[in-house]
Amino acid sequence: MTAVQAVTLIVVALAGTAVVVTRDPARQALVASVFGLSLAVLFLAFQAPDVALSQIVVGAVALPAMIMLALRKIIRREEVNRGER
């Protein structure tokens, strides 16, 4: 194992821990995006560029975008429900 691989493993471990520790859902989505990017760098360090590209699309873009859209929809529904009461 090279030094680059060891460093990226540590960064991924720290980013994963940060995702778990973050309590605010919006911030957690952003931290999850950083975690996805760090995983992509890890895959590049282990010479898997095809997996890294897939990870960038899914883990750094699509997943956080879906989380943010779901949060926005939940907030809008709560606002509508408050208006009806």
Residue frames as qw, qx, qy, qz and C-alpha x, y, z in Angstrom:
[[0.000, 0.891, 0.455, 0.000, 0.00, 0.00, 0.00],
 [0.423, 0.404, -0.012, 0.811, 1.35, 3.40, -0.96],
 [0.151, -0.246, -0.417, 0.862, 1.28, 6.56, 1.11],
 [0.305, -0.035, -0.267, -0.913, -1.36, 8.09, -1.18],
 [0.564, -0.276, -0.711, -0.317, -3.64, 5.12, -0.65],
 [0.432, -0.319, -0.676, 0.504, -3.17, 5.26, 3.12],
 [0.004, 0.156, 0.173, -0.973, -3.91, 8.98, 3.22],
 [0.431, -0.118, -0.427, -0.786, -7.04, 8.60, 1.10],
 [0.537, -0.320, -0.780, -0.005, -8.27, 5.77, 3.34],
 [0.273, -0.313, -0.527, 0.741, -7.88, 8.04, 6.36],
 [0.173, 0.069, -0.100, -0.977, -9.66, 10.92, 4.60],
 [0.508, -0.227, -0.648, -0.520, -12.56, 8.60, 3.64],
 [0.474, -0.353, -0.746, 0.308, -12.80, 7.38, 7.24],
 [0.120, -0.267, -0.324, 0.900, -12.89, 10.96, 8.54],
 [0.308, -0.016, -0.324, -0.895, -15.45, 12.04, 5.94],
 [0.516, -0.293, -0.765, -0.252, -17.67, 9.05, 6.75],
 [0.361, -0.373, -0.639, 0.568, -17.49, 9.91, 10.42],
 [0.037, 0.155, 0.055, -0.986, -18.38, 13.52, 9.63],
 [0.414, -0.200, -0.577, -0.675, -21.48, 12.37, 7.74],
 [0.529, -0.394, -0.749, 0.066, -22.64, 10.35, 10.74],
 [0.323, -0.329, -0.459, 0.759, -21.88, 13.09, 13.28],
 [0.105, -0.052, -0.173, -0.978, -23.64, 15.86, 11.33],
 [0.173, 0.386, 0.811, -0.404, -27.21, 16.24, 12.60],
 [0.372, 0.580, 0.080, -0.720, -28.72, 18.91, 10.31],
 [0.764, 0.330, 0.549, 0.072, -30.10, 17.13, 7.21],
 [0.479, 0.877, -0.013, 0.003, -29.12, 19.89, 4.77],
 [0.099, -0.808, 0.580, 0.018, -25.56, 20.01, 6.08],
 [0.695, -0.183, 0.695, 0.014, -25.46, 16.23, 6.13],
 [0.760, 0.583, 0.287, 0.027, -26.28, 16.18, 2.41],
 [0.296, 0.904, -0.304, 0.058, -23.37, 18.52, 1.71],
 [0.379, -0.606, 0.698, -0.045, -21.01, 16.48, 3.87],
 [0.819, 0.139, 0.557, -0.018, -22.21, 13.34, 2.07],
 [0.626, 0.780, -0.015, 0.022, -21.23, 15.01, -1.19],
 [0.005, -0.813, 0.576, -0.084, -17.71, 15.60, 0.15],
 [0.666, -0.258, 0.693, -0.092, -17.67, 11.97, 1.28],
 [0.826, 0.469, 0.312, -0.028, -18.61, 10.90, -2.26],
 [0.419, 0.857, -0.292, 0.075, -15.79, 12.96, -3.71],
 [0.288, -0.656, 0.689, -0.108, -13.31, 11.49, -1.23],
 [0.812, 0.034, 0.579, -0.060, -14.46, 7.99, -2.21],
 [0.715, 0.698, 0.040, 0.013, -13.88, 8.89, -5.86],
 [0.121, 0.830, -0.532, 0.112, -10.33, 9.97, -5.02],
 [0.607, -0.372, 0.690, -0.131, -9.86, 6.72, -3.11],
 [0.860, 0.335, 0.385, -0.030, -10.96, 4.71, -6.14],
 [0.511, 0.824, -0.231, 0.082, -8.53, 6.67, -8.31],
 [0.214, -0.723, 0.642, -0.137, -5.74, 5.95, -5.82],
 [0.658, -0.134, 0.738, -0.066, -6.53, 2.24, -6.09],
 [0.008, 0.277, -0.710, -0.647, -6.48, 2.50, -9.91],
 [0.217, 0.469, 0.856, 0.033, -10.21, 2.10, -10.58],
 [0.023, 0.148, -0.115, -0.982, -11.04, 5.16, -12.72],
 [0.321, -0.301, -0.681, -0.585, -14.30, 3.72, -14.05],
 [0.442, -0.556, -0.676, 0.195, -15.62, 3.20, -10.54],
 [0.263, -0.338, -0.214, 0.878, -14.38, 6.67, -9.57],
 [0.137, -0.088, -0.378, -0.911, -16.38, 8.28, -12.39],
 [0.447, -0.460, -0.706, -0.299, -19.50, 6.40, -11.34],
 [0.448, -0.480, -0.545, 0.521, -18.93, 7.46, -7.75],
 [0.107, -0.124, 0.005, 0.986, -18.63, 11.11, -8.74],
 [0.318, -0.257, -0.508, -0.758, -21.97, 10.98, -10.54],
 [0.591, -0.473, -0.633, -0.165, -23.86, 9.02, -7.89],
 [0.601, -0.454, -0.470, 0.460, -22.19, 9.88, -4.59],
 [0.307, -0.252, -0.088, 0.913, -21.18, 13.48, -5.17],
 [0.176, -0.021, -0.300, -0.938, -24.02, 14.72, -7.38],
 [0.480, -0.290, -0.650, -0.513, -27.14, 12.55, -7.57],
 [0.507, -0.406, -0.714, 0.260, -27.52, 11.44, -3.95],
 [0.183, -0.314, -0.343, 0.866, -27.07, 14.90, -2.36],
 [0.227, -0.052, -0.330, -0.915, -29.37, 16.41, -4.98],
 [0.507, -0.362, -0.714, -0.318, -32.11, 13.88, -4.18],
 [0.418, -0.404, -0.619, 0.528, -31.70, 14.49, -0.46],
 [0.049, -0.193, -0.096, 0.975, -31.97, 18.26, -0.93],
 [0.361, -0.170, -0.506, -0.765, -35.05, 17.90, -3.15],
 [0.518, -0.410, -0.750, -0.014, -36.72, 15.61, -0.60],
 [0.308, -0.350, -0.467, 0.752, -35.94, 18.05, 2.22],
 [0.115, 0.043, -0.146, -0.982, -37.42, 20.92, 0.22],
 [0.463, -0.290, -0.651, -0.527, -40.58, 18.93, -0.43],
 [0.480, -0.418, -0.704, 0.315, -40.93, 18.04, 3.26],
 [0.164, -0.258, -0.257, 0.917, -40.51, 21.69, 4.27],
 [0.269, -0.086, -0.363, -0.888, -43.13, 22.80, 1.74],
 [0.514, -0.375, -0.732, -0.243, -45.62, 20.21, 3.00],
 [0.394, -0.396, -0.586, 0.587, -45.06, 21.33, 6.58],
 [0.006, 0.135, 0.016, -0.991, -45.70, 24.93, 5.55],
 [0.413, -0.215, -0.560, -0.685, -48.92, 23.93, 3.79],
 [0.528, -0.400, -0.745, 0.076, -50.08, 21.91, 6.81],
 [0.256, -0.304, -0.416, 0.818, -49.41, 24.85, 9.13],
 [0.164, 0.004, -0.217, -0.962, -51.48, 27.11, 6.88],
 [0.477, -0.301, -0.686, -0.458, -54.47, 24.76, 7.00],
 [0.439, -0.372, -0.724, 0.380, -54.65, 24.61, 10.79]]
